[in-house]
Amino acid sequence: MTIVRWRPTGFLSEMGRLDDAFDKLFGNNLLGDTDSGAAARGWAPALDVFEEEGAVVVKAEVPGMAKEDIAIEVKNDILTIRGEKKVETEEKNRRYYRSERRYGSFTRSFYLPEDADADNIKASYKEGLLELRIPKIEKKEEEDIKKIAVD
């Protein structure tokens, strides 16, 4: 039996691969992350950003952090998540064989979609997972177009 790596198909996965290639080549991100190098410079939470039920949802893995160590703000249509994962107090008699956990400050910023309702963003934190729900404003039907004659 041959095992083949599963790769989801579709427009978004193709855009994600293209976005990764541009990010590596030019250091910027086509899908709206204004701080795409955060993960490369140090610790930054892993994120999922998706749309469901009339809202954009952002889920960030922030295990070991207290909700008081997380700040979320919106300014000029940019959503910013900041936080700090604090280092545990070192014990003098402790001898590490391996230390893989990462600590420090992070900042992740994203452009909000045009139809985002920034005034009604909800944030929740449970068991190391930060979830933001960004409601989308319903688009109004386009009004009748009024034509103006040129004299």
Sequence and secondary structure as in RCSB ss.txt:
>XXXX:A:sequence
MTIVRWRPTGFLSEMGRLDDAFDKLFGNNLLGDTDSGAAARGWAPALDVFEEEGAVVVKAEVPGMAKEDIAIEVK
NDILTIRGEKKVETEEKNRRYYRSERRYGSFTRSFYLPEDADADNIKASYKEGLLELRIPKIEKKEEEDIKKIAV
D
>XXXX:A:secstr
         SHHHHHHHHHHHHHHHHS  TTSBTTTTHHHHS    EEEEEETTEEEEEEE TT  GGGEEEEEE
TTEEEEEEEE      TT   S      EEEEEEEE  TTB GGG EEEEETTEEEEEEEB              
 
